[in-house]
Every structure is written in structure tokens, then in C-alpha cells.
């Protein structure tokens, strides 16, 4: 997992050219892990190390995409001349629908795997009887992976829409304050 996060971090640095924006986007992985742990605790599920761990690694790649959408759109709006605060608000409004739709599609797509829905396609097509049942051996293996992604993605998506724009604005404010400090030091050096 550390190798996967490291690779994601370096790819984000090359894409955005900024360590702080990469850290903002990678913070979503922390949100998703918190969501996984909360889901496991609330629903009193077993923590299967292998499949839950694999789900967390897969979740890292999925949730990072949502942050990239918001940060990239903010940068694009700023390049077009929009003020930072307005660009953040516009990015939140514009990217709300794609973020929620992709997350909900992923979550809904994993629900049949998580509950172990089984369909017999042979009898479905021959006698129109699908022999639909839930559970079985599949859910024992794939269930923890599916629930990990469902819990983490639902929690991280909600927090992405709140915290990524807030962290982006906080990063902007810190950068402005640092520039002002550097300019004041230059002015003091010039005066003396």
C-alpha cells in the first residue's frame, strides 16, 4: 500500500507540479480508510486482512480521482482569470454531479457482489428461472473487498466535496502569507 500511495503521490506531483495539491488529493485516502474502519465498526463486520487490505489499495486509486476532478477544475478556472475563491465555488458546483454519479455508480455496482447475489444464467435462458439467491461461498471471499470499497468510497466522497475545496483555499491563503513575508524581508533588506 505504501508503494501504491508513493506512486500515486509522484504521479500527482508531475501532473500538478505542486506538492501541496498532491497532499490535498492524497488526504482523501485517509478519509477513505476512516470510512472503512467506521463501516466495519458500525456494522460489526469481520476485518479480513487480505481482502480488506486489497480493497483499501483499490480504494486509494478510486477516491483520488474525485479530488483530481475538483483540483484540476479549480486550476483551470484560475487560469481563465477567475479569482481563487470563485474558482473553488465554481469547481464545487460543476464537479458535484460527476463526483456523486461516479461514486454512486461504483457503490451500486458493488452491492450485488457485497451481498453475494447469484444468478444461474443457464436456467435463466433455458427455462426463464434464474435461481436467484443471496449469500454462498462468493460472499465469504469477495464480500470484505466489496464492503471495504463501499464504506470507504461513500465516506470519502462526502468528505471530498467538503474538505478538498477547503484545503485548496487554505493552501492558497498560506501561499499568499508566505509571499508577503518574503516581500517584507526583501523590503527590509533594501531599506537597510
N, C-alpha and C positions, 0 to 999 in steps of 0.2 A: 504494500500500500504506500509506503514511503517513496518507493521508486516511482510509482504511478503519479503521486502528488508532485514529486520533483519534476517529472517530465511535463506534467500539465503546467507547472509554475514557469518553467523555462520557455515553453511554447507561448504562454501568455505574455511573458516579458518581451519576446521577439515580436509578437503581434501588436502590443500596445506601446512598447518602448518605455514602460514605466513599472517600477517595482510596486509602487503603492496601489496602482489599479489592479495589478495581478494579485496582490494580497487581499484587496477588496473582493475580488471574484472568488478566490480560494476560501474566503471566510464562509462561503456557502457550504463547503464540505463539512465544516464544524457544525453548522446549523443542521445539516442532514444527519450527522452522527447523533446529535442531541435528539432529533426526531425519532431515529431508530431506537435509541435507548428508552425514550419516553413511551413509544408504542409497545415495546417489549414489556416494560414495567406495568403500564396501564392494563394491557390485555393479558398479563401473566403468561406470556409465551416462553417457551424454552429458547435459550440462546445457543443455537448450533454454530459452533465456531467457524467451520469451513464455509458453509453456505451463507451465513450472515456476513462473514468477512468478505466473501466474494461479492455479496450484494452491496456492501459499503464501497468496495472498489468501483463497482459498476455505477453506483450512485454518484461517486465523485465526478465521473465524466458527464453524467446526465444533468446534475444541478449546476455545473459550471456553465453550461450552455445558456441558462437563463440569465446569469449575471453578465455574460458576454453580450447578450442582446441589449441589455439596458445600458451598459457602459459604452458600448460601441455607438449606440444611437445618441447618447449624450455628447460624445466626442464629435460625431457628425453634425449635430445641431450647433455646437460651439464653433466648428469650422465654418459654418454658414453665417456666422456673425451673431448668433443668439447669446444672450447673457447666460452665465452658468446656471443660475437658479432657474431661469425659464427653460433652459435646455433639460434640466433634470425633471422638471414638472412635465414637460412635453414628452420626454422619454418614458416616464412612468405611465402617462395616459396612453401613448401609442403602443408601447410594448406590453401593456397589461393583457390584452387579448391573446397575442401569440404565446406568452409565457403560461397563462392559465390553460389555454387549449392544449398545448403540447404536454403539460404536466397531467392534466386530467385524462388525456388520451392514453398516456403511458400507464397511469394508475388503473383506469378502467380495463385496459388491455391485460394487465397482470392479475386482475381479480379472478378470472377463471382458473389460472394457474395456482393462485394462492389458496383457493378453496378446493382444488382438486377436481374440477369439473371434467367428467369423462363422457365422451360420445363415441358410440360404435358406428362408424361411418358405413361399414359394410351392411349392417342391418338397416341403417337409415335409408340407403339407396335401394336395397332389395325389397324390404317389407315395410318401409316407412316407419320403422320403430327404432329410434336412436339409442335405446337402452341408456338413457341419461342417468348418471349417478354422480354423487359428490364424495370425495374422500379417496381412500385407497392408498396404494403404495406411492403414487406420484406426489401426493401432497406431503408425505413424510420427507421426501428428498427436495422437491422444488418449493415447498411452502415457505421455509425460512428465508430463502432468497427473495421470493416474491413479496413477502410481508416486509422485509427489510427495505426494499425499494419503495414500496407503497408508503410506509411510515415516514421514511426519510424524505421522499420527494414531496409529500403533502405538507410536511412541516417546513421544509426548506423553501418551497415555492411561496408560501405565505410570508416567510421572513425575508425572502429575496425582494419582494415588492416593497417592503418597508425599509430594510436596512441597507441594501445596496445603494439606493439614491441618497440616503442619509450619510453613509460612509463616503460616497463620492463628494458630497458637499463639504463634509468635514475635511477631507483631503485637500479640497480647493482652498478652504479657509486657512489651513496650516501652511500651504504653499505661499499664499499671499503674505501671511505674517512673517515667514522666513525671508521672503524677498524684501519686505520693509526693513527687517533687521539688518540685512546685508547692505541695503541702500543707506541706512542711518550710519553704519560703521564706515562706509566709504565717504560719506559727507564729513564725519568727524575726523577722518584721516586727512582729508583735503583741507579742512579748516586749520588743522594744527600743522 
